[in-house]
Amino acid sequence: MTSRRVLSVVFAWLVLLAGLPVRAETPDAALAKLIDEARAAAAVPGACEQPGLDRLVRIFCDSKIRVGVREYYPLFGTREGQVRSGYDVDVAREIAKHLGVEPAFTRVNAASRIPLLADDKIDLTIATMGHNTQRDGQVRFIRPHYYRSETIIVGPKGLTIKDWPDIASRTICVTIGNNSNAQIVSHNARLMLFDEAGVLPDRLRDETCVLAAQDDSFFDYYFTDPAFAKAYDRKFGFAQLPWGMAVALTGSDRLARALDLMSQIFHRDGIFLEVAKQNRIGLGFLELERAVWNRPDCNTDTGSSNPGCVLPALSAVLEPTPFAGRVTAFETWLEKHTGISVQFPMFKTMPAWQLFKAGIANSLVLVVGALGATLLFAMVLGALQSSHSLLLRWPARALTIVLQSSPVVLTLVISAAVALALFPYSSAVAIGAAIVALGLMNGANAGQAIGEAMHTLQTERGGAPAPTVELFGRAVSRSATQIVSFLVNAAKGTPIASFIGAPELLSALTDITSFASGRASTYSLLLVFYVCVVMVVVWLCDKLRIWLEHRQMVTA
C-alpha cells in the first residue's frame, strides 16, 4: 500500500470518527467528578480562608451543608423539640449523606426562604417552594424538581362537586396571596379569606366553610386522620405547581450543578420515592418522574437541561394591562415624593382590571335598582296602608312591621334563597335578589311614612274620605323628607349585597386582594367610590325632595 493510500484511509477514519456522536456521561460519573474537584479545591492549604468560594467548596471546607426547612408544614417539615421530620427534612439528609457532610438546619418560612439564601445564611432551601417564572429572577432552582403539588377543592363527602361549573355561587375558603385564587374567582365562586392555611380544616369542621382550597400537600396530612378522611374528600384539582430546591443566584454554580445531577439520580433510583413513602405523602408525581429519569435520553449528565425531561416553571405572571407601567410609575413617584406607599393592583393585571370594571358596573346597577325598588315598594305599601279595605291595609301593615323588625342580612338571605329556588345562580339573579331585599326594607319604612301622611290628611279633612290620586300625591309630597332618607339608606346599604354573592365592587375587590397585594389601598378606593356614589344620590334626592315639597305647596 502506497503512503498516499495509507493517508487516505487514515483521513477517512478520522472523518468517520468525527461524525460519530460523543457518548454522554452518566450523571453518576459527572457527579463523582464534580465532588472530587470540589473536595480537592477545599483541601488546598489556605483555600478555605479565601473569599468568594463557590458554596460547594465551602461546604467541604465546613463539612456541613446549611439547609433551610420549614418547621410547621405537616409531612414535609415539622419540629418537636430538637427532632425534625418530614419529606423536605429527609431529602436534605439524603443530600448531605451523598456529599459526605452533615446537615445543619435553619428554620425558614414562605417570606424568609429566599432572603436567607441571598444573605448567605443558608446554602440550600428545601421548603415547599413552588417554581414559577417570577421566582426565577430571585433564586436558582434545581432541576429536576423534587415534588409537585396542585390546588385541590376539599369538602364534605356528601356534597357533589366534580368540576368548575359546580362551584358557581359557592363560598370557598382560601388563603390570601394564593395565585390559584385568580382562577377560582374566574368561575363565579365567592371567596372567604384567611391569613394561614392551618385554620382551614377547623373552619370546615365548624361549618364556617363548606369548601376549602389549598395545596394537596397541605391536606395530605389531614387525610391521614381517619375522622377527617371519613367526613371530607378531595373534589377536584387544578393549577399543578412543581416544587424546587433552590440555591443563591451567585456563588453557587458548582453546588447547583451537583444538586441537578443528584436530583436526577434520586429520581432514577427511587430515593425521592422511598423518602416520600416513609413520610406518607402522595406518590403519583414521583412515580412518573422515576420512569422519566430511567429513559436513556434523560439518564445522562445533560438530562437536567433537556426540555423533554424537565418540567417548565409555572408561568405566574398575570397578563398586564396596557397602562400597568404608568400605574407602577405613579406608585413609585407618590412614594418618593410623599413617603406614602400605595398599590393599585386592580389597574395592573387584566384579571384584576376585568373584575374591577365589572364590580363598578354591577354596583351602579345595584344602586339604581335599589333606589327604583325603594320608590316602587314605598308607593305600593303606602297605597295599601291607606286603603279602606282591611284585606289590603292590614297585610301591608303586617309586612311592614315584619320588615322593620328583621335584620337586613336575614332579609337579604331569604330573598336570595327564594331567587335561587326559582332560578339557577347567575350574577343577575344575585343582584336582583339584593335589589328586592333593599327595596323592601327601605320601601316599607318610606311606605309607612306615606301611609301616616295619608291618615293625617284624611283627619285634617274632617273624617276619612276615600283615597284619591290627588290626596295620595299630597301624602307623598308631605313624606318627602322620609322618602329621601330611605333612598339614601338604600344606596348606602348596597355593599351588603356581597354577602349573598352579588358581584358588586366590594365583592370584586375582595377577590382581587385574594391574589394581589395592596389591601389597604384597595379598600380605601372602595370607600372613595361609595362616598362619591352616596354624595350623588344625596344631591339627586335633595332635588327630588325640593320638587315634592314645591308640589305640595302648589296643591295645598
RODREN-675605 format. One record per residue (C-alpha): x, y, z; residue in one letter; residue number from 0. Coordinates in steps of 0.5 Angstrom, whole numbers, always signed. Layout:
      c1      c2      c3   resn   resi
       X       Y       Z      A    NUM
...
! end
This chain:
      c1      c2      c3   resn   resi
      +0      +0      +0      M      0
      +3      +7      -2      T      1
      +4     +12      +3      S      2
      -1     +16      -1      R      3
      -7     +11      +0      R      4
      -5     +10      +7      V      5
      -6     +17      +9      L      6
     -13     +17      +5      S      7
     -15     +11      +9      V      8
     -13     +15     +16      V      9
     -16     +21     +14      F     10
     -23     +17     +12      A     11
     -23     +14     +19      W     12
     -22     +21     +22      L     13
     -27     +24     +18      V     14
     -32     +18     +20      L     15
     -30     +18     +28      L     16
     -31     +26     +28      A     17
     -38     +25     +25      G     18
     -40     +20     +31      L     19
     -43     +23     +37      P     20
     -39     +24     +43      V     21
     -42     +19     +48      R     22
     -46     +22     +54      A     23
     -43     +21     +61      E     24
     -47     +18     +66      T     25
     -50     +23     +72      P     26
     -46     +19     +77      D     27
     -40     +20     +74      A     28
     -41     +27     +73      A     29
     -43     +28     +80      L     30
     -37     +24     +83      A     31
     -32     +28     +78      K     32
     -35     +35     +81      L     33
     -35     +33     +88      I     34
     -28     +30     +87      D     35
     -26     +37     +84      E     36
     -29     +41     +90      A     37
     -26     +37     +95      R     38
     -19     +38     +92      A     39
     -20     +45     +92      A     40
     -22     +45     +99      A     41
     -16     +41    +101      A     42
     -11     +46     +98      V     43
      -8     +50    +104      P     44
     -11     +56    +106      G     45
     -16     +56    +100      A     46
     -22     +55    +106      C     47
     -20     +62    +108      E     48
     -20     +65    +101      Q     49
     -26     +70    +100      P     50
     -31     +68     +94      G     51
     -31     +61     +95      L     52
     -36     +57     +91      D     53
     -41     +54     +96      R     54
     -40     +47     +94      L     55
     -33     +48     +96      V     56
     -34     +52    +102      R     57
     -39     +46    +104      I     58
     -33     +41    +104      F     59
     -29     +46    +108      C     60
     -34     +47    +114      D     61
     -36     +39    +113      S     62
     -43     +41    +113      K     63
     -49     +44    +109      I     64
     -54     +49    +111      R     65
     -61     +48    +109      V     66
     -67     +52    +110      G     67
     -73     +48    +112      V     68
     -80     +49    +115      R     69
     -82     +48    +122      E     70
     -90     +47    +121      Y     71
     -92     +44    +115      Y     72
     -94     +37    +117      P     73
     -91     +31    +113      L     74
     -86     +36    +110      F     75
     -82     +40    +115      G     76
     -84     +40    +123      T     77
     -80     +40    +129      R     78
     -82     +37    +136      E     79
     -76     +39    +141      G     80
     -70     +38    +137      Q     81
     -73     +33    +133      V     82
     -74     +35    +126      R     83
     -78     +30    +121      S     84
     -82     +31    +114      G     85
     -80     +30    +107      Y     86
     -76     +36    +106      D     87
     -72     +35    +112      V     88
     -71     +27    +110      D     89
     -69     +30    +103      V     90
     -64     +34    +106      A     91
     -61     +29    +110      R     92
     -60     +25    +104      E     93
     -56     +30    +100      I     94
     -52     +31    +106      A     95
     -50     +24    +106      K     96
     -49     +23     +99      H     97
     -44     +29    +100      L     98
     -41     +26    +106      G     99
     -42     +32    +110      V    100
     -47     +34    +116      E    101
     -54     +38    +115      P    102
     -55     +44    +119      A    103
     -62     +46    +119      F    104
     -65     +53    +120      T    105
     -72     +55    +120      R    106
     -75     +59    +115      V    107
     -82     +61    +112      N    108
     -85     +63    +106      A    109
     -82     +70    +107      A    110
     -75     +68    +109      S    111
     -73     +62    +105      R    112
     -71     +67     +99      I    113
     -68     +73    +103      P    114
     -63     +68    +107      L    115
     -60     +65    +101      L    116
     -59     +72     +98      A    117
     -56     +74    +105      D    118
     -51     +67    +105      D    119
     -55     +65    +112      K    120
     -56     +58    +108      I    121
     -53     +54    +102      D    122
     -60     +51    +100      L    123
     -67     +52    +101      T    124
     -72     +46    +101      I    125
     -78     +49    +104      A    126
     -84     +47    +100      T    127
     -83     +53     +95      M    128
     -86     +53     +88      G    129
     -82     +54     +82      H    130
     -85     +60     +78      N    131
     -83     +64     +73      T    132
     -83     +70     +78      Q    133
     -78     +67     +83      R    134
     -73     +65     +77      D    135
     -70     +72     +78      G    136
     -69     +71     +85      Q    137
     -66     +64     +86      V    138
     -63     +59     +82      R    139
     -68     +53     +82      F    140
     -65     +46     +82      I    141
     -68     +41     +76      R    142
     -71     +36     +76      P    143
     -76     +38     +81      H    144
     -76     +34     +88      Y    145
     -84     +35     +88      Y    146
     -90     +37     +85      R    147
     -97     +40     +88      S    148
    -103     +42     +86      E    149
    -109     +46     +89      T    150
    -115     +42     +91      I    151
    -122     +43     +93      I    152
    -124     +40     +99      V    153
    -131     +39    +102      G    154
    -136     +34    +106      P    155
    -137     +27    +102      K    156
    -144     +28    +101      G    157
    -143     +34     +97      L    158
    -143     +33     +90      T    159
    -137     +38     +87      I    160
    -134     +35     +80      K    161
    -131     +41     +76      D    162
    -132     +48     +76      W    163
    -139     +49     +74      P    164
    -141     +46     +81      D    165
    -137     +52     +85      I    166
    -141     +57     +82      A    167
    -144     +62     +87      S    168
    -141     +57     +93      R    169
    -136     +60     +98      T    170
    -129     +57     +98      I    171
    -125     +59    +104      C    172
    -118     +60    +101      V    173
    -111     +64    +104      T    174
    -109     +71    +102      I    175
    -104     +71     +96      G    176
    -105     +64     +93      N    177
    -104     +65     +86      N    178
    -110     +60     +85      S    179
    -115     +65     +88      N    180
    -115     +68     +81      A    181
    -117     +62     +77      Q    182
    -122     +61     +83      I    183
    -126     +67     +82      V    184
    -126     +67     +75      S    185
    -131     +61     +76      H    186
    -136     +66     +79      N    187
    -134     +63     +86      A    188
    -134     +67     +93      R    189
    -128     +67     +97      L    190
    -127     +67    +104      M    191
    -120     +70    +106      L    192
    -116     +67    +112      F    193
    -108     +69    +113      D    194
    -106     +62    +115      E    195
    -108     +55    +112      A    196
    -107     +52    +119      G    197
    -114     +54    +120      V    198
    -118     +52    +114      L    199
    -119     +45    +117      P    200
    -122     +47    +123      D    201
    -127     +52    +119      R    202
    -129     +46    +115      L    203
    -131     +42    +122      R    204
    -135     +48    +125      D    205
    -138     +49    +118      E    206
    -136     +56    +117      T    207
    -133     +54    +111      C    208
    -137     +49    +106      V    209
    -131     +48    +101      L    210
    -124     +50    +102      A    211
    -118     +51     +97      A    212
    -111     +49     +99      Q    213
    -105     +45     +96      D    214
    -106     +38     +96      D    215
     -99     +37    +100      S    216
    -102     +41    +106      F    217
    -109     +37    +106      F    218
    -105     +30    +106      D    219
    -103     +31    +113      Y    220
    -110     +32    +115      Y    221
    -113     +26    +111      F    222
    -108     +21    +115      T    223
    -113     +23    +121      D    224
    -119     +17    +120      P    225
    -124     +22    +123      A    226
    -122     +28    +117      F    227
    -122     +23    +112      A    228
    -129     +20    +114      K    229
    -132     +27    +113      A    230
    -129     +30    +108      Y    231
    -126     +28    +101      D    232
    -122     +32     +95      R    233
    -127     +34     +90      K    234
    -122     +36     +84      F    235
    -115     +39     +83      G    236
    -112     +45     +79      F    237
    -106     +49     +78      A    238
    -100     +44     +78      Q    239
     -94     +47     +81      L    240
     -87     +44     +81      P    241
     -83     +45     +87      W    242
     -76     +46     +87      G    243
     -70     +46     +92      M    244
     -66     +53     +91      A    245
     -59     +56     +92      V    246
     -57     +63     +91      A    247
     -56     +66     +84      L    248
     -49     +68     +85      T    249
     -43     +64     +88      G    250
     -47     +57     +87      S    251
     -45     +55     +80      D    252
     -42     +48     +83      R    253
     -47     +47     +88      L    254
     -53     +48     +83      A    255
     -49     +43     +78      R    256
     -48     +38     +84      A    257
     -55     +38     +86      L    258
     -58     +38     +79      D    259
     -54     +31     +78      L    260
     -56     +29     +85      M    261
     -64     +30     +83      S    262
     -63     +26     +77      Q    263
     -60     +20     +81      I    264
     -65     +21     +87      F    265
     -71     +20     +82      H    266
     -68     +15     +77      R    267
     -66     +10     +83      D    268
     -73     +12     +87      G    269
     -69     +15     +93      I    270
     -74     +21     +93      F    271
     -80     +16     +92      L    272
     -78     +12     +98      E    273
     -77     +18    +103      V    274
     -84     +20    +100      A    275
     -87     +13    +102      K    276
     -84     +14    +109      Q    277
     -87     +21    +110      N    278
     -94     +18    +108      R    279
     -94     +24    +102      I    280
     -97     +23     +95      G    281
     -93     +19     +90      L    282
     -96     +20     +84      G    283
     -91     +25     +81      F    284
     -85     +22     +84      L    285
     -87     +15     +80      E    286
     -88     +19     +74      L    287
     -81     +22     +75      E    288
     -78     +16     +76      R    289
     -80     +13     +69      A    290
     -77     +19     +66      V    291
     -71     +19     +69      W    292
     -70     +12     +67      N    293
     -70     +14     +60      R    294
     -64     +13     +56      P    295
     -65     +21     +53      D    296
     -65     +23     +61      C    297
     -61     +19     +64      N    298
     -54     +23     +62      T    299
     -50     +29     +65      D    300
     -54     +33     +61      T    301
     -61     +31     +63      G    302
     -63     +37     +67      S    303
     -62     +41     +61      S    304
     -66     +37     +57      N    305
     -73     +40     +56      P    306
     -76     +34     +54      G    307
     -74     +31     +61      C    308
     -75     +37     +66      V    309
     -82     +41     +67      L    310
     -82     +48     +66      P    311
     -83     +53     +71      A    312
     -90     +55     +72      L    313
     -92     +62     +69      S    314
     -94     +66     +75      A    315
     -94     +73     +71      V    316
    -101     +75     +70      L    317
    -103     +79     +64      E    318
    -101     +86     +65      P    319
    -106     +92     +63      T    320
    -104     +97     +57      P    321
    -103    +102     +63      F    322
     -99     +98     +68      A    323
     -93    +101     +67      G    324
     -96    +108     +68      R    325
     -99    +106     +75      V    326
     -93    +103     +77      T    327
     -89    +109     +76      A    328
     -94    +113     +79      F    329
     -94    +109     +85      E    330
     -86    +110     +85      T    331
     -87    +117     +84      W    332
     -92    +118     +90      L    333
     -88    +114     +95      E    334
     -81    +118     +93      K    335
     -85    +125     +94      H    336
     -90    +124    +100      T    337
     -87    +117    +103      G    338
     -94    +114    +102      I    339
     -94    +107    +100      S    340
    -100    +105     +96      V    341
    -101    +100     +91      Q    342
    -107     +99     +86      F    343
    -107     +92     +83      P    344
    -114     +93     +80      M    345
    -110     +97     +75      F    346
    -104     +93     +73      K    347
    -107     +86     +71      T    348
    -112     +84     +66      M    349
    -116     +79     +71      P    350
    -116     +85     +77      A    351
    -118     +90     +72      W    352
    -124     +86     +69      Q    353
    -126     +84     +76      L    354
    -126     +92     +78      F    355
    -129     +94     +72      K    356
    -135     +89     +73      A    357
    -135     +91     +80      G    358
    -136     +98     +79      I    359
    -142     +97     +73      A    360
    -145     +92     +78      N    361
    -145     +97     +84      S    362
    -148    +102     +80      L    363
    -154     +98     +77      V    364
    -155     +95     +84      L    365
    -155    +103     +87      V    366
    -160    +105     +81      V    367
    -164     +99     +82      G    368
    -164     +99     +90      A    369
    -167    +107     +89      L    370
    -172    +105     +84      G    371
    -174     +99     +88      A    372
    -175    +103     +94      T    373
    -179    +108     +91      L    374
    -184    +103     +88      L    375
    -185     +99     +94      F    376
    -186    +106     +98      A    377
    -191    +107     +93      M    378
    -194    +101     +93      V    379
    -194    +100    +101      L    380
    -196    +107    +102      G    381
    -202    +106     +98      A    382
    -204     +99    +101      L    383
    -204    +102    +108      Q    384
    -208    +108    +106      S    385
    -213    +103    +103      S    386
    -220    +103    +106      H    387
    -220     +95    +105      S    388
    -218     +91    +111      L    389
    -216     +86    +107      L    390
    -211     +90    +104      L    391
    -209     +95    +109      R    392
    -207     +90    +115      W    393
    -203     +85    +111      P    394
    -199     +91    +108      A    395
    -198     +94    +116      R    396
    -196     +87    +118      A    397
    -191     +86    +112      L    398
    -188     +93    +114      T    399
    -187     +91    +122      I    400
    -184     +84    +120      V    401
    -179     +88    +115      L    402
    -178     +93    +120      Q    403
    -176     +88    +126      S    404
    -172     +84    +121      S    405
    -164     +84    +121      P    406
    -162     +87    +114      V    407
    -158     +81    +113      V    408
    -163     +76    +114      L    409
    -168     +79    +109      T    410
    -162     +79    +104      L    411
    -161     +72    +105      V    412
    -169     +70    +105      I    413
    -169     +74     +98      S    414
    -163     +70     +96      A    415
    -166     +64     +98      A    416
    -172     +65     +94      V    417
    -169     +67     +88      A    418
    -164     +61     +88      L    419
    -170     +57     +89      A    420
    -173     +59     +83      L    421
    -167     +61     +78      F    422
    -160     +58     +77      P    423
    -155     +62     +80      Y    424
    -152     +68     +76      S    425
    -150     +75     +77      S    426
    -156     +78     +75      A    427
    -160     +73     +80      V    428
    -156     +75     +86      A    429
    -156     +83     +84      I    430
    -164     +82     +83      G    431
    -165     +79     +90      A    432
    -161     +84     +93      A    433
    -165     +90     +90      I    434
    -171     +87     +92      V    435
    -169     +86     +99      A    436
    -166     +93    +100      L    437
    -172     +96     +96      G    438
    -177     +92    +101      L    439
    -173     +94    +107      M    440
    -173    +102    +106      N    441
    -179    +102    +102      G    442
    -183     +99    +108      A    443
    -181    +105    +112      N    444
    -182    +110    +107      A    445
    -189    +107    +105      G    446
    -190    +107    +113      Q    447
    -189    +115    +112      A    448
    -193    +116    +106      I    449
    -199    +112    +110      G    450
    -198    +116    +116      E    451
    -198    +122    +112      A    452
    -205    +120    +108      M    453
    -208    +119    +115      H    454
    -206    +126    +117      T    455
    -209    +129    +111      L    456
    -215    +125    +112      Q    457
    -216    +127    +119      T    458
    -215    +134    +117      E    459
    -221    +134    +112      R    460
    -225    +132    +118      G    461
    -226    +125    +117      G    462
    -224    +119    +113      A    463
    -225    +121    +106      P    464
    -224    +116    +100      A    465
    -217    +116     +98      P    466
    -216    +119     +91      T    467
    -210    +120     +87      V    468
    -209    +128     +89      E    469
    -209    +126     +96      L    470
    -204    +121     +95      F    471
    -200    +125     +91      G    472
    -200    +130     +97      R    473
    -198    +125    +102      A    474
    -192    +123     +98      V    475
    -190    +130     +98      S    476
    -191    +131    +105      R    477
    -187    +125    +106      S    478
    -181    +128    +102      A    479
    -176    +128    +108      T    480
    -177    +121    +110      Q    481
    -177    +118    +103      I    482
    -171    +122    +101      V    483
    -168    +119    +108      S    484
    -169    +112    +106      F    485
    -167    +113     +99      L    486
    -160    +115    +101      V    487
    -160    +109    +106      N    488
    -162    +104    +100      A    489
    -156    +107     +97      A    490
    -151    +106    +103      K    491
    -153     +99    +104      G    492
    -152     +96     +97      T    493
    -145     +94     +99      P    494
    -148     +89    +104      I    495
    -150     +85     +97      A    496
    -143     +82     +97      S    497
    -146     +78    +103      F    498
    -150     +73     +98      I    499
    -145     +73     +92      G    500
    -147     +79     +88      A    501
    -141     +81     +84      P    502
    -141     +89     +86      E    503
    -135     +93     +88      L    504
    -134     +90     +95      L    505
    -134     +83     +93      S    506
    -130     +84     +87      A    507
    -124     +88     +91      L    508
    -124     +82     +96      T    509
    -123     +77     +90      D    510
    -117     +82     +88      I    511
    -114     +82     +94      T    512
    -114     +75     +95      S    513
    -109     +74     +89      F    514
    -106     +81     +89      A    515
    -102     +86     +95      S    516
    -105     +93     +97      G    517
    -111     +91    +101      R    518
    -111     +98    +105      A    519
    -110    +102     +98      S    520
    -116     +97     +95      T    521
    -121     +98    +101      Y    522
    -119    +106    +101      S    523
    -121    +106     +94      L    524
    -128    +103     +95      L    525
    -129    +108    +101      L    526
    -128    +113     +96      V    527
    -132    +110     +91      F    528
    -138    +109     +95      Y    529
    -137    +116     +99      V    530
    -138    +119     +92      C    531
    -144    +115     +90      V    532
    -148    +117     +96      V    533
    -146    +124     +95      M    534
    -149    +124     +88      V    535
    -155    +120     +91      V    536
    -156    +125     +96      V    537
    -156    +131     +91      W    538
    -161    +128     +87      L    539
    -165    +126     +93      C    540
    -165    +133     +95      D    541
    -167    +136     +88      K    542
    -173    +130     +89      L    543
    -175    +133     +96      R    544
    -175    +140     +94      I    545
    -179    +138     +88      W    546
    -184    +134     +92      L    547
    -185    +140     +97      E    548
    -186    +145     +92      H    549
    -191    +141     +89      R    550
    -194    +140     +96      Q    551
    -194    +148     +97      M    552
    -198    +149     +90      V    553
    -203    +144     +91      T    554
    -204    +146     +98      A    555
! end
